[in-house]
Amino acid sequence: MTNLNPFHKGEIEIQRATGEQNIAAINGNIVQSVVLSGALDFIRQQSIIWIGVEDNERFLWAFPLFGLPGFINPNNGELVEIELTGEFPIPDKWGINLNKGKFIGCLIIEFSTRRRIRINGIIKEINKKQLWIEVQQAYPNCPKYIRQRKTIGALDFCKFHFDSNGIELNEKLENIINQSDTAFVASIGPNGADVSHRGGPCGFIKCDSSNRIIVPDYKGNSMFSTLGNFTVNPSGGLIITEFQKGYFLQLTGKIKISFEKDYPEIATGGTNRFWELTIQKWRLFKLEPNFKWQHSDFSTYNP
């Protein structure tokens, strides 16, 4: 069933400001209130789902959940079931934010094929074994800016270690940011929570100061789900991944959208759009997997 009015006022405001409202109206037809049948088997084959959710202090966080293929069960497309008791234990600092009734954004990416789908909804039920998400919006995304990678080795037991936390960035964190080509951003607006992929060449996210980073906003599908949410709720969560060493850096804080601001060292592919995250909290985790990430080509769409 198609969502006949998929955009809220923040998304419409950005669409008008960029002159892309007509493209957005066309692309908005892909937004559904259920996961379509053609995506169900794809989802069942995946071993990672990226989550965006608000904590009890109203801070937004993005994080991954891992599992063996089949740990995500989309059923008939109306209710997505995620197994929480597999061989990939969830760090407590992530799991405590998964509470019944909360908005939750989900993104599933198959890095090897650059195929992805967004699923946003509400946590219907949760216990120690399973999480059920009632789907409100589901739609595919294009393959732009995704670096190809695949896993080598047995996809079985892995463990996350908490490393450190704080407010200001240090040299170690700046090095992680400079070496990363992939991040995921969580936002929340009138239509619920959302989590979106951000990718580019290594170091595309810039450290502007010890508590602020700059993220270029490349050309996308013109719907502006993330920037639209930021317009009505200027808070965001970002997880920056450094796959080679297994670091996952979570950041949360306040957002400011910038148009045509002078950042000559940051390429935007012609959009001249950026958003700034002023960090209020960060947490660093390290994943110790039994598999290795094998990197392949950067996206040809990268500026």
LINLINTA-V957299 format. One record per pair of residues at least 24 apart in sequence whose C-alpha atoms are under 6 Angstrom apart, sorted by the first residue. I is the first residue (numbers start at 1). J is the second residue. If there is no record, write none. Layout:
# LINLINTA-V957299
{{I	J} {I	J}}
This chain:
# LINLINTA-V957299
{{1	32} {1	33} {2	32} {3	32} {3	33} {10	228} {10	231} {10	232} {11	224} {11	228} {20	222} {24	222} {24	223} {30	139} {31	138} {31	139} {32	137} {32	138} {33	136} {33	137} {34	77} {34	78} {34	135} {34	138} {35	77} {35	138} {44	70} {44	72} {44	73} {45	69} {45	70} {49	107} {49	108} {50	106} {50	107} {51	105} {51	106} {52	104} {52	105} {52	186} {52	195} {53	104} {55	97} {60	236} {60	237} {60	252} {61	237} {62	186} {62	237} {62	238} {62	239} {78	135} {79	133} {79	134} {79	135} {80	132} {80	133} {81	131} {81	132} {82	130} {82	131} {83	130} {84	129} {84	130} {85	129} {87	157} {88	157} {88	158} {100	124} {100	125} {103	192} {103	193} {104	193} {105	193} {105	194} {105	195} {106	195} {111	148} {111	149} {112	148} {112	149} {112	150} {114	143} {116	140} {116	141} {117	141} {145	199} {145	200} {145	299} {145	301} {145	302} {146	199} {146	299} {147	297} {147	298} {147	299} {148	296} {148	297} {149	294} {149	295} {149	296} {150	293} {150	294} {151	292} {151	293} {151	294} {152	291} {152	292} {153	291} {154	291} {155	291} {158	288} {158	289} {159	287} {159	288} {160	286} {160	287} {161	285} {161	286} {162	285} {163	284} {163	285} {164	283} {164	284} {165	282} {165	283} {166	281} {166	282} {167	280} {167	281} {167	282} {168	210} {168	211} {169	210} {178	203} {179	203} {180	242} {182	241} {183	239} {183	240} {183	241} {184	238} {184	239} {185	237} {185	238} {186	236} {186	237} {187	236} {188	229} {189	229} {200	302} {211	278} {211	279} {212	277} {212	278} {212	279} {213	276} {213	277} {214	275} {214	276} {215	274} {215	275} {216	268} {216	274} {217	273} {217	274} {218	268} {246	286} {246	287} {247	285} {247	286} {248	284} {248	285} {249	283} {249	284} {250	282} {250	283} {251	282} {252	279} {252	280} {252	281} {253	278} {253	279} {253	280} {254	278} {269	303}}
